[in-house]
Each structure stands twice: as C-alpha cells, then as structure tokens.
Amino acid sequence: MGPLEGIKVIDMTTVLMGPYATQMLGDYGADVIKIENPDGDVTRQIGPTRHPGMGPVFLNTNRSKRSIVLDLKKPAGRDAVLRLIATADVLVYNVRPQAMARLQLGYDVVSKVNPKLIYAGVFGFGQDGPYAAKPAYDDLIQGATALPALMAQTSDGVPRYVPNALVDRIVGLTAVGAICASLVHRDRTGRGQRVDIPMFETMAGFVMGDHMGGLTYEPPLDQGGYARHLSRDRRPYKTSDGYICVIVYNDKQWENFFAATGRDDLRRDPKFATFAGRAVNIDTVYAELARILETRTTAEWTDLLVEADVPVMPMHDLAGMLQDPHLVATDFFPVVDHPTEGKIRNMKVAATWSDTPVEPAARLAPRLNEHGEEILRSAGYSVDEIASLVRDGVTMPAPATRN
C-alpha cells in the first residue's frame, strides 16, 4: 500500500508544482483529496484530449488522488474544508499565504482546528523578505536564478529558459522531503507545524550549489560559474550520422578512451593527461573530443565506448525515449486502462521499497468532482446536506458516467 499508507492529505494546489508534490505523496500511499474550484484545475485544459477536462498534463500530475469540487469563497465551502482538515495529517497549498489568509484558512486558523496538522505552503518567496507578496512562475524564477544567463554562455549568447518546468518540479520534490520530515517530527512530538517551501530560495541554492565557484569566498576569487558546465562543447556530440552523449571524466576513463582511439599523442599532452590539466583547459579538451567523435557513426562509437567502459548514452527525442531498451525492459511507461479515457501511457514511480511497494496505476487521475459525494459522506455529511451544497453551488453533482 506504500510507505505513506494511512496519511491523509488535503491538496489545495493547482497547475504543476503543488500537484506534482501531492501526486508523489499519493503514489507513496497517502490518501490525497484534491480540492478543485468549480472550473477545475487549469491543467485539465492543456494539451490534446480525448474528453474535455482530461488533458495530458493533468493526467500525469494528478493520479493517486480523489477529486472534490468546493467553492471556498462560499462559507459552506470553507466549512467543508475545515471538516476535512480536522481529520487530516497534511494540508498542501500553492497560492500566496496572503490568499490563504483572505480565505480564513491561514495557519493561525487551521492549527486550532487540528493542532497535529502539517501545513505546507509551496509558493514564490520566503515571507521575511521584500518579495514576500510577489507572484511567481517557473519562468520568472528560472530567470531570477541565472539559468537563462547560463544558457546564453553555453550557446549563441541569447538567454533562454530551460524547456521544462524545472523549477516547479524541483520545488515540488523539495516539498515532499519537507513534508515527510515534518511528519517524522509530528510522530515524535505530537505537534504539527507550518512549513514554507519557497521557489526562489530553493532554486537559488540549487543553481548556486554548482556555480558559486569563487563567489564562495569573501572577497570573491572570481565571478562564479563551474567551467565544465559552461563549456560550449559540453553538449551531445555530433557523429558522422547523428548525435551521441558521451562523458569522459576521470583519469581511468580517459586512459581507456586514449587506448580505444589510439590517441597516444593526447595521453602525452599535459592538457589531457591529468584531471587538473583537463579542468584548466576544459574548453580545449571538449572541443577536441567533439572533433574526434565526428569521425565515426553513432553505432560505431556506442560499441567502441561500451567496450572501453567509457560512459555513453543515446540522445533521445521524446518519442524515442519510449523505445529505450532499459525503459522498455523495466516497463517504465506501461499502457493502462483509464476508467474514462481508455488506454493511456502511465509512468512508474522510480523509487522502490522492499516492504511497502507502490502501485501508481491503482488510482488514475480523476474527473472533476469524481469523488465528491464519497468524500463528503466520509466527513459526516448526510445525503440531504450534500444535496443542499449542490443546490447552493458549493459543490457539483457527480460527473455523468461515460461509456
């Protein structure tokens, strides 16, 4: 049933960062109740769909959850949330704390309803600085933590964002760790607490852990940056018929590479012979490696480098990744039957446990308000009370059955 079996999570998040974190908690066995407004999470509308409201971004960040619609701007909707919170272990939200306060769902309120609750916020900025109330998005935080500037240094000088919601997913992962640590503390002490996971500070540490360089010291020794990461020839290498990903890193790997390619001249060159020499001359080293790799086909290099025990991987495109022999062998992308969307490609949970295995296909992404009635019934609402909530627009009727 997963290592978090028995943990109840109230998920008040939308879009990607929060839902990615709560999906992981659900994959790990927690009972995640996703609270949506009457329009639903906006990611329901992103990408190609078979049915409205069930887009691929939503499907891939909201499995392992139950969905209920509650209009939190109505008093009865807020009351319903508080009834759910009363028996929950964790509440996760990703609006600004000021918005939670306006809903009268700040920590000062909910901690009185449930003192053991872990109240976890994933939002833009730490609340003790001048950016506290600013909105934040993945692109903005990428820019503010130097990623586009670093991309510009390694290519054509034009700043670009990483083509991935990198910030949302890294902060989501950080949130999972923070929440699990808070649950350990709660189990030891019996006390819940508020935990804030800010995007800006999380990514500042993530990026600068690699690139602080001489800025580590006061006064600085240089302007920062990890030279190997910033080398323009640190990239997938062109072969005679395509591209390949190769890293020749330590002395043993370089010795093997010299032997496999017959490059005794490089073995004797101080720029190539030692780790220290290569580090100082990394641009020269990678440029020469690029020239060498253009001389054979991708298949020839793959066979040669595998035999020489030099790290090598293919450069996949998105569709090609689905055919990777390792991912195929481990069934990482199983095709499963969604109860309303038909056959869809799922993704396995990468972590494994010897005693508490997880099964992410057990509860695939829900339709809007699919579990609303059962959630309200479990919170003590009668059939008549639920009907009243539907009539007043606080929640919605159950979605119609699809054939």
Secondary structure, DSSP 8 states (H G I E B T S, - for coil): --TTTT-EEEEE--TTHHHHHHHHHHHTT-EEEEEE-TT--GGGGSS--SSTT--HHHHTTS-SEEEEE--TTSHHHHHHHHHHHTT-SEEEE-S-HHHHHHTT-SHHHHHHH-TT-EEEEEESS-TTSTTTT----HHHHHHHTTHHHHHHHHTTS-----SS-HHHHHHHHHHHHHHHHHHHHHHHHS--EEEEEEHHHHHHHHHHHHH-GGGGSSS-SSS---HHHH-TT-S-EE-SSSEEEE---SHHHHHHHHHHHT-HHHHT-HHHHSHHHHHHTHHHHHHHHHHHHTTS-HHHHHHHHHHTT--EEE---HHHHTT-HHHHHTTSS-EEEETTTEEEE----S---SSS---TTSS----TTTTHHHHHHHTT--HHHHHHHHHTTSS--------
